[in-house]
Amino acid sequence: MLTDPQACFINLTKNFAYFLPFFATLLLIPLYFIQKQITPRVFPIIPALIYISAPSVILMTLLTDQFLFPLLFTIYLLVLALMITRQSMPYAFLAGCMAYLLVFVSFSLLPIFGLTVIWLFVDYWINRQNRKLRTILLLLASFFGGLLLTYLLAWLLTGYSPFARYQLAFQKHREIKQFEFSAQWILEYIFLNHVDFMLWTGFGLLFLFYVSSIRAFVLFFQRKAVTYDGFRIAFFLTFLILNLVGQTRGEVGRLWVFLLPGFALTIFPESLKLLKNPLHSLQLFFLLQMFSTFLVFYYIHFP
């Protein structure tokens, strides 16, 4: 048994250095199955390659925001994909239970609620010939049933109230960030937040994300969209709402990095279209990501 504080610190940090990066990469497993679920005809390892090329994954896997929250989000996203593609009530109930647990872990994961509802209705509109509105409403009922049951169990067993905690946490958040709600300031915050987010995820990722989102909307209005395009649209709208109502000024690289697996799923088709040759295109994307990683490592004193 270790009693020397210095020895305890060295042992703890050594174990963290070995195990937390491994723990962070476990999300590649559910990420693989998500892509197979929503785009079954595409080689399903490309989003995983895109994910591990991000500066935050290469440099910052000892942070809770990087090694834990993206993993939880990806597992939830897999359950959500199964719920929507299979129109499954049990998966909807499980997604509701997981949603409560994720928000219990961190309020930064709250956007999962917006993504759930938006994706469900966008997918219904795209596949309305094969979907019934009654089934969609039952899925929502199952989702909120699981959410409510988990909330009641947590409240009965521990007396924990997420609403009271959220009000206090968000009040402190607004005080720390000195957030001012006006059109001019929001535009400036959006620009700042995009720059901050790019430092964690790579400079080319957000550009490809917007290109991918525009392509998905074009297919949607041309009535050529499929389930995967519905995911891209829902993810874009969730990110847009997060920018507009998130009431955050800076530090979003850390707060929003859990969304990185969703970005990897969204942009992987565009990463193959930068050049005529898909392989060369992917190589170019990796070079840009490595250049971003080098700049972050050399110039930014990341935690």
C-alpha positions in Angstrom: 0.0 0.0 0.0 1.4 3.4 -1.0 1.6 6.0 1.7 4.1 8.5 0.2 2.1 11.3 -1.6 4.7 11.7 -4.3 4.7 7.9 -5.0 0.9 8.0 -5.1 0.9 10.9 -7.5 3.4 9.2 -9.9 1.5 5.9 -9.8 -1.8 7.6 -10.4 -0.6 9.7 -13.3 1.3 6.8 -14.9 -1.9 4.7 -14.8 -3.9 7.6 -16.3 -1.4 7.9 -19.1 -1.8 4.2 -20.0 -5.5 3.6 -19.5 -7.3 6.8 -20.2 -6.2 7.1 -23.9 -7.3 3.4 -24.3 -10.6 4.2 -22.6 -11.0 7.2 -25.0 -10.6 5.0 -28.1 -13.3 2.6 -27.0 -15.9 4.8 -28.7 -14.5 3.6 -32.1 -16.5 0.4 -31.6 -20.0 2.0 -31.3 -18.9 4.6 -33.9 -18.3 1.7 -36.4 -21.8 0.2 -35.7 -23.5 3.6 -36.0 -22.2 4.1 -39.5 -23.1 0.6 -40.5 -26.6 1.3 -39.2 -27.3 4.5 -41.0 -25.0 4.1 -44.1 -24.7 0.3 -44.6 -23.1 0.5 -48.1 -20.1 2.6 -47.1 -16.8 1.4 -45.8 -17.5 1.9 -42.1 -14.0 2.7 -40.8 -13.5 6.2 -42.3 -15.3 8.1 -39.5 -13.1 6.3 -37.0 -10.0 7.5 -38.9 -11.4 11.0 -39.0 -12.1 11.0 -35.3 -8.6 9.9 -34.3 -7.0 12.6 -36.4 -8.4 15.4 -34.3 -6.0 17.4 -32.1 -8.0 16.8 -29.0 -7.9 13.1 -29.5 -4.1 13.1 -30.1 -3.2 15.6 -27.4 -5.9 15.8 -24.7 -7.1 12.3 -23.9 -6.4 12.7 -20.2 -9.2 15.2 -19.9 -12.6 14.0 -18.8 -14.2 16.1 -21.6 -12.2 14.0 -24.2 -11.9 10.5 -22.8 -15.4 10.1 -21.2 -18.0 12.4 -22.7 -17.5 11.5 -26.4 -17.7 7.8 -25.4 -21.0 8.3 -23.6 -22.4 10.4 -26.4 -21.4 7.8 -29.0 -23.0 4.9 -27.1 -26.2 7.1 -26.8 -26.0 7.9 -30.5 -25.9 4.1 -31.3 -29.0 3.5 -29.2 -30.7 6.5 -30.9 -29.7 5.2 -34.4 -31.2 1.8 -33.5 -34.3 3.4 -32.2 -34.9 5.5 -35.3 -33.8 3.0 -38.0 -35.7 0.1 -36.5 -38.6 2.1 -35.1 -38.0 0.3 -31.8 -39.9 1.1 -28.6 -37.4 -0.8 -26.3 -34.5 1.2 -27.8 -36.5 4.4 -27.4 -37.1 3.5 -23.7 -33.4 2.7 -23.3 -32.4 6.0 -25.0 -34.6 7.9 -22.5 -32.9 6.1 -19.5 -29.5 6.9 -21.0 -30.4 10.5 -21.7 -31.0 11.1 -18.0 -27.8 9.4 -17.0 -25.7 11.4 -19.5 -27.2 14.7 -18.3 -26.5 13.6 -14.7 -22.8 13.2 -15.7 -22.6 16.6 -17.3 -25.1 19.3 -18.4 -22.9 20.0 -21.4 -24.5 16.8 -22.9 -28.0 18.5 -22.9 -28.0 18.9 -26.7 -28.8 15.2 -27.0 -32.4 16.0 -26.3 -32.5 18.4 -29.3 -30.7 15.9 -31.5 -33.2 13.1 -30.5 -36.3 15.1 -31.3 -35.0 16.8 -34.4 -33.6 13.6 -36.0 -36.8 11.6 -35.2 -39.0 14.1 -37.0 -36.6 14.8 -39.9 -36.3 11.0 -40.5 -40.1 10.7 -40.4 -40.4 13.4 -43.0 -37.8 11.8 -45.3 -39.3 8.3 -44.9 -42.9 9.3 -44.4 -44.1 6.7 -47.0 -42.7 4.0 -44.7 -43.3 5.7 -41.4 -46.4 6.3 -39.4 -46.9 9.5 -37.3 -48.5 7.3 -34.6 -45.3 5.2 -34.3 -43.2 8.4 -34.0 -45.4 9.6 -31.2 -45.1 6.2 -29.5 -41.4 6.3 -29.8 -41.3 9.8 -28.2 -43.6 8.5 -25.4 -41.3 5.5 -24.8 -38.3 7.8 -24.7 -39.8 10.2 -22.2 -41.2 7.2 -20.3 -37.6 5.9 -19.8 -36.4 9.4 -18.9 -39.2 9.9 -16.3 -38.7 6.5 -14.8 -34.9 7.1 -14.4 -35.6 10.5 -12.9 -38.1 9.2 -10.4 -35.7 6.4 -9.3 -32.8 8.8 -8.9 -35.1 11.2 -6.9 -36.5 8.4 -4.7 -33.1 6.9 -4.0 -31.0 10.0 -3.6 -33.3 13.0 -3.5 -31.3 14.5 -6.4 -33.1 17.2 -8.4 -31.6 18.0 -11.8 -33.7 21.1 -12.2 -32.4 22.8 -9.0 -28.8 21.8 -9.9 -29.2 23.0 -13.5 -30.6 26.5 -12.4 -27.7 27.0 -10.0 -25.0 25.7 -12.5 -26.3 27.8 -15.4 -26.5 30.9 -13.2 -22.8 30.4 -12.3 -22.0 29.7 -15.9 -23.6 33.0 -17.1 -21.7 34.9 -14.4 -18.3 33.4 -15.3 -18.8 33.9 -19.0 -20.3 37.4 -18.6 -22.7 36.5 -21.5 -24.7 39.3 -23.1 -27.7 38.4 -25.1 -27.9 40.6 -28.2 -27.7 40.1 -32.0 -24.3 41.8 -32.2 -22.7 39.9 -29.3 -24.1 36.5 -30.4 -22.5 36.9 -33.8 -19.2 37.7 -32.2 -19.6 34.8 -29.8 -20.3 32.4 -32.7 -17.1 33.5 -34.5 -15.1 33.1 -31.2 -16.7 29.7 -30.5 -15.9 28.4 -34.0 -12.3 29.4 -33.7 -12.1 27.8 -30.2 -13.8 24.6 -31.4 -11.4 24.4 -34.4 -8.4 24.5 -32.1 -9.6 21.2 -30.5 -11.0 19.5 -33.6 -8.8 20.7 -36.5 -9.1 23.6 -38.9 -10.7 21.7 -41.8 -13.4 19.9 -39.9 -16.0 22.7 -39.5 -15.5 23.7 -43.2 -16.3 20.2 -44.3 -19.2 20.1 -41.8 -20.9 23.0 -43.4 -20.3 21.6 -46.9 -21.8 18.3 -45.9 -24.8 20.0 -44.2 -25.5 22.1 -47.3 -25.3 18.9 -49.5 -27.8 17.2 -47.1 -30.2 20.1 -47.3 -30.0 20.1 -51.1 -30.8 16.4 -51.2 -33.7 17.0 -48.8 -35.3 19.7 -50.9 -34.8 17.6 -54.0 -36.6 14.7 -52.2 -33.6 12.5 -52.6 -32.5 12.4 -49.0 -32.1 9.1 -47.1 -31.8 8.3 -43.4 -28.1 9.3 -43.3 -29.0 12.8 -44.7 -31.6 13.1 -42.0 -28.9 12.6 -39.4 -26.7 15.2 -41.1 -29.6 17.7 -41.1 -30.5 17.0 -37.5 -26.9 17.2 -36.3 -26.4 20.6 -38.1 -29.6 22.0 -36.6 -28.6 20.8 -33.2 -25.2 22.5 -33.6 -26.8 25.7 -34.9 -29.2 25.9 -31.9 -26.3 25.2 -29.6 -24.5 28.2 -31.0 -27.6 30.5 -30.7 -28.9 29.6 -27.3 -25.9 27.9 -25.6 -25.1 31.2 -23.8 -21.3 30.4 -23.9 -18.5 32.7 -24.8 -15.3 30.8 -25.4 -14.1 27.5 -23.9 -16.5 25.6 -26.1 -13.6 23.4 -27.5 -13.8 21.6 -24.1 -17.5 21.9 -23.6 -18.5 20.8 -27.1 -15.8 18.2 -27.9 -18.2 15.4 -27.0 -19.9 16.1 -30.4 -16.7 15.2 -32.3 -17.9 11.6 -33.1 -21.1 13.1 -34.7 -18.9 15.5 -36.8 -16.8 12.5 -37.9 -20.0 10.7 -39.0 -21.2 13.8 -40.8 -18.2 14.9 -42.8 -16.6 11.6 -43.9 -18.2 11.7 -47.4 -16.8 15.2 -48.0 -13.3 14.1 -46.8 -13.2 11.8 -49.8 -14.1 14.6 -52.3 -11.4 17.1 -51.7 -9.5 15.6 -54.7 -10.5 13.5 -57.6 -8.9 10.4 -56.0 -10.7 9.5 -52.8 -7.6 8.0 -51.2 -5.5 11.1 -52.0 -8.4 13.2 -50.7 -8.4 11.4 -47.4 -4.6 11.7 -47.2 -4.9 15.5 -47.7 -7.4 15.8 -44.9 -5.1 13.9 -42.6 -2.2 16.2 -43.5 -4.3 19.2 -42.7 -5.3 17.6 -39.4 -1.7 16.8 -38.5 -0.8 20.4 -39.3 -3.5 21.6 -37.0 -2.3 19.3 -34.3 1.3 20.6 -34.6 0.1 24.2 -34.3 -1.9 23.4 -31.2 0.9 21.5 -29.7 3.5 24.2 -30.4 1.5 27.4 -29.7 -1.3 26.5 -27.3 -0.8 25.8 -23.6 -3.7 23.2 -23.5 -4.5 21.6 -20.2 
